Amino acid sequence: MHFSGEFNVSIDQKGRVSIPAAFREELRQEYQSESVIVTRFKQGLVVYPPSRWQEIRAKVMAMTPGPKREANLRNRIAPAKECSFNAQGRIQLPQSLRDHAGLDKDVVVIGMFEKIEIWSQQAHGAIAAESEALLDEDAQGQADLGF
């Protein structure tokens, strides 16, 4: 499981976004899959191989009934859609997910090892700055990691 890299791509008028060839190859080799599960995550989207999604879904369903379980069901599980690749390596994102993430033209696709994230360029800039600020707060921890 190794999705890695950051790619600037465009989403077409029909809502199709290209998933990098290296990610598609990883899905085929490691997961024997020609589709992915896409759901909401913060102000972007997160993409999982179907087998990994089933694990996550099972964990949510095993949670004790209550507000956190309901929030996960409402905001992560319920909006999830299976998306298959077309011949050009694109997936069709449902309008509801595109609206949530503010995807209209330029998007950023990021490999996050076990998952893939899709952000509008604006949202990606904001989340990257937020992440950098968090890392700056732990300069020694970053140095200990070798950064």
N, C-alpha and C positions, 0 to 999 in steps of 0.2 A: 504494500500500500504506500504509494509515494507519488502524490500529485504535488508538483513543485513548479513554481514560476509565476510570473505576472504578465498578462497579455492584454493589450488594448485592442478591442475589436468593436465592430459596429453591429447594431441590431437593425434588422431590416423592417420595412413597413408592416410586414405580416407578423412581426414579433419573434423572428427566428434569430438565434444567436449562435455563433460558431464556437464550438468547444475545441480547444487545441488538440491537434493530432496526437501528441504525446499522452494527453489525458484519455483520449478515446482508446489508444493502444493499451494503456494501463487497465482500463475497464474491461477490455476484451481478454487480456492475458490473466489478470489477477482475479477478476470477478465473473468472467464468462458472460458479460452483459453488453447489450447493444442499447440499453436505456439507462436513465438515471431518475432519481426522485428529487424534485425541486420543491423547496418550501421557503417560508419567510424567515429572516434572521435580521434582527435590528432594522436598519434602513436598507437592507440588501436582501439577497437570496443566498441560500446554501443548497448545495447539490451533493447527493449521496449515491453511492452504488446501491442497488436494491437490497443486497444482503445486509449491508451496514444499516440501511434504513429499517429493516425488519428488527434488528437488534435494538435500535433506539426506540422504535415503536413499542416493543415488548417491555422495555424498561419503564416507559411512560405508563403503559397499561397496568404495570405491577405496582405503581405508586399507590400509597394510601389515598383513598378518595378525599378530596378537599380542594381548596383554592389553587394550589400549585399544580395539581394534576389537571384541573379544569383549564388553567391558563395554558399549559402545554398542549392539551388537546385542542383548544380554541385557536392558539396562535402558531403552532408548529405542525401538529398532526392533521387537523382538518383541512388547512389550505394546501397541503402537499399534493403534487401531481406527478404522475409518471410521464416522462418525456422520452421519446425514442429519437434516435439520430436519423436524419435523412441522408441521402447519398453524398451530400456536400459536408457532412459532419456537423450539421446544425440541429439544434433542438427548438421546438416551438414552445415559447413560454406563454402560458395563459394570460389574458389581459389583467386579471385580478393580481397576479404576481408582478407583472410589469408595472402596474399602477402602484403597488406597495413600494417597490424599489425605485420608482421614478425613472424607469428605463425608457429612453426614447430614441437615442442614436448611438452615442459613444459610451461603451461600457468597459469595465475592467474585470477580467476573469483571473482569479488567483487560485493556485494550488496550495492547499493547506494540509498536505499529507493524506489524511483520511477523508477529506472532503474538499469541495471546490466552492469558492464564493464568487458571486456575481454582484457587482456594484455599479451604479452610475459613476461617471468620473467624479462628479461633485461629492457624492457620498463617500467614495473611496478616499478622496483627499481629506475629508473630515475624519474618517475612522483611522486613517494612517497617521494623521497628526495627533489624534487622541492616543493611539498606541505608542507613538514616539515619546509623548509627554510622560506616559506611564513608565516607559523604559528609562527615561532621563531621571526619574525619581529614585531609581535603583542603580546608580552608576557603578557601585562596587559589585553588585550582582551581575551586571553586564560585563564588567572586567573579569570577574571570576569565570564567566562563560567563554571568555576569549574575544569578546567584541570590543 
